[in-house]
Amino acid sequence: MVKRTKFLPDPDDEVVPEVTRETVAPPPPPAPKKTTMTRRSWYLEAEVADRFADLVDDIHHETRIPRHRVISALLTEAVDQAPAVQRRLMRGQA
């Protein structure tokens, strides 16, 4: 048998912590959407490829954003500009 001391609560006491907003953990954030990555290869003028690679490197080194995210952002902007590029190509200006 355990000898009762002044440090132990009475056996019939229920020690239940108070439940408040501060003591309840918030729900975990939703898991981020998994991004599917891929590789592509296109044939293009060497000067354009070099300029693109230099631009990606410049943005990466300036911001420390991963290169794949820089490339994705640049290509997204290019896709958004596709109608204007198509019009210039059809007029022979690109």
C-alpha positions in Angstrom: 0.0 0.0 0.0 1.2 3.5 -0.8 1.5 5.9 2.1 -0.4 9.0 1.5 1.6 12.2 1.5 0.5 15.8 1.2 1.7 15.8 -2.4 -0.7 13.3 -3.7 -4.4 14.2 -4.4 -7.1 12.3 -2.7 -7.8 9.1 -4.6 -11.4 10.2 -5.3 -10.3 13.5 -6.8 -10.5 13.7 -10.6 -7.6 15.8 -12.0 -8.9 16.9 -15.3 -7.2 19.8 -17.2 -9.4 22.6 -18.2 -10.4 22.5 -21.9 -10.2 25.9 -23.6 -9.3 27.2 -27.0 -5.7 27.7 -25.8 -5.3 24.1 -24.5 -6.8 22.4 -27.5 -4.4 22.0 -30.5 -5.7 23.5 -33.7 -6.4 21.0 -36.5 -3.4 20.3 -38.8 -3.3 22.3 -42.0 -4.5 20.4 -45.1 -1.9 18.5 -46.9 -0.5 20.4 -49.9 -1.6 19.3 -53.3 1.1 17.0 -54.8 2.7 18.5 -57.9 3.5 16.2 -60.7 6.9 17.0 -62.2 8.0 16.2 -65.8 10.8 16.7 -68.2 10.5 18.1 -71.7 13.0 18.7 -74.5 12.5 21.2 -77.3 14.6 22.2 -80.3 15.3 25.9 -80.4 17.9 28.5 -81.4 21.0 28.2 -79.2 21.0 32.0 -78.4 17.5 31.8 -77.1 18.3 28.7 -75.0 21.3 30.5 -73.6 19.4 33.6 -72.8 16.6 31.6 -71.1 19.2 29.6 -69.0 20.9 32.9 -68.0 17.6 34.4 -67.0 16.7 31.4 -64.9 20.1 31.5 -63.2 19.8 35.2 -62.5 16.4 34.9 -60.9 17.4 31.9 -59.0 20.6 33.5 -57.6 18.7 36.7 -56.8 15.8 35.1 -55.0 17.1 31.6 -54.1 13.8 30.2 -55.4 14.4 26.7 -56.8 15.1 26.7 -60.6 12.2 24.4 -61.4 9.8 27.0 -59.8 11.5 29.8 -61.7 11.1 27.9 -65.0 7.5 27.1 -64.2 6.7 30.7 -63.5 8.4 31.9 -66.7 6.6 29.3 -68.8 3.3 30.1 -67.2 3.8 33.8 -68.2 4.7 32.7 -71.7 1.5 30.6 -72.0 -0.5 33.6 -70.8 1.0 35.6 -73.6 0.4 33.0 -76.3 -2.4 34.8 -78.2 -0.2 37.9 -78.7 2.8 35.8 -79.7 0.6 33.9 -82.2 -0.6 37.2 -83.8 3.1 38.4 -84.1 4.1 35.1 -85.7 1.3 35.3 -88.2 2.3 38.8 -89.1 5.9 37.6 -89.5 7.2 39.8 -86.7 8.5 37.2 -84.3 
